[in-house]
Amino acid sequence: MPAIGEAGKKGPRVRSDCHVAVELNSSGDLEIHLKSKVAGMYGERIKTLMRQGCEVLGVEHAVITVDDNGALPFTLAARLETAVRRAGHEPAADFLLPMSEKCCRESNRDRLRRSRLYLPGNEPKFYVNSGLHDPDGIILDLEDSVAPMEKDAARCLVRNALRAVCFYGAERMVRINQGERGLVDLDWIIPHNVNVVLIPKVEEPSEVTAVAERVAEIQEEVGLESTVFLMPIIESAKGAWKAMEIGASHPDVVALAVGLEDYTADIGTQRTNQGTESFWARAQVINGAKAAGVQPIDTVFSDVNDMDGLRDSVLEAKSLGFVGKGCIHPRQIQVVHQAFAPDEKEIDRARKIVVAFEAAETLGLGVVSLGSKMIDAPVVKRAQLTVEIAMMLGLLEADWRDEADKPGARLQGKIMEKGGE
């Protein structure tokens, strides 16, 4: 009796996806049946892709039925491989399309992470245009947004998307599952240039180090040297209690995020827009992140139609010390960016601090003050970041130094000696 496996979606409302059914036989030819609205233009290319995939996967005798609704090659390839695996066939090799040059971007520790847009891992229709909305990060989600029976399909699809989809400069993030399932997720994504791994529901530093160790093992196996950063998500009372330990658990941790849906369920209350029930947890994450030297990232705002509420939420998050927020819909991104943007007063002060500091550096001075206040390294770093963000958002011209008034800075003439007071 033939073994049968299926993957993907079909129906009149499906777009940018396909359904692939694989019937494995012990003998006979390889048959490919295609139904597609674009069969006249791309039918032969789709069939050729299926034949190539079967060759790579080691499938010789089978009937392949494809119901296509505008799926791109990376999706077609993922659905075929998943269907073959579900039919009980262990592939001879993964069916990988060539890595696009646009997917080879590396990231850095201190980059902006104001917005990160969650995309369900098994929904390719959201992938291709997501970067056009200009989020700082794109999260391909393997966890909560994926049904348990579709975890395998999502892994294959996310892996292929990392190799094929241009996210227009957004940081390439993947949220893995908890525990052992999450460690298996890493095998699928780490070789394919993911920038940040989000680790959900972290309660112990050991959960982070387990992920970091597995990432290092995979990189050594495949010969990768680029850094994969980690972002633990705090979603319980226990996790919030250990926020600083978790944030400091490994050098590759760059941010600590808070997730309030699970947190409020854990403490037995309802989440509200006012957030009084979660203030302690958010404060723990902010202070834990700052103490560990990583970025504190706020939770998502779940009402995608309430832009005023979202703006208020971001302004509150900014006032508490958060530097980023999760987004579940593209329309939230620009509101988040605008609310996190520095205002005129912040920009003016930042300009004065940067100019005063640069003047002190030019003169070889080790101490500088602005008015009656000393300027130390953290203040300078924050001012420099404010200026960079202002220029990025068009709030400050690139040649602002030429137009800047010299600040009333008093440069201290004493160069700080090592070990001096």
Secondary structure as UniProt FT lines:
FT   STRAND          3..8
FT   TURN            12..13
FT   STRAND          17..24
FT   STRAND          30..36
FT   TURN            37..38
FT   HELIX           39..57
FT   STRAND          62..70
FT   HELIX           73..86
FT   TURN            87..88
FT   HELIX           101..103
FT   TURN            109..110
FT   STRAND          115..120
FT   TURN            121..122
FT   HELIX           124..126
FT   TURN            127..129
FT   HELIX           130..133
FT   STRAND          137..141
FT   TURN            144..145
FT   HELIX           148..150
FT   HELIX           151..164
FT   TURN            168..169
FT   STRAND          171..175
FT   HELIX           179..189
FT   HELIX           190..192
FT   STRAND          196..199
FT   HELIX           205..222
FT   STRAND          229..234
FT   HELIX           237..241
FT   HELIX           243..247
FT   TURN            251..252
FT   STRAND          255..258
FT   HELIX           260..267
FT   HELIX           276..278
FT   HELIX           279..292
FT   STRAND          295..300
FT   TURN            304..305
FT   HELIX           307..320
FT   STRAND          324..327
FT   HELIX           331..340
FT   HELIX           344..362
FT   TURN            363..364
FT   STRAND          367..370
FT   TURN            371..372
FT   STRAND          373..375
FT   HELIX           377..392
FT   TURN            393..394
FT   TURN            398..399
FT   HELIX           400..403
FT   STRAND          409..412
FT   TURN            418..419
//
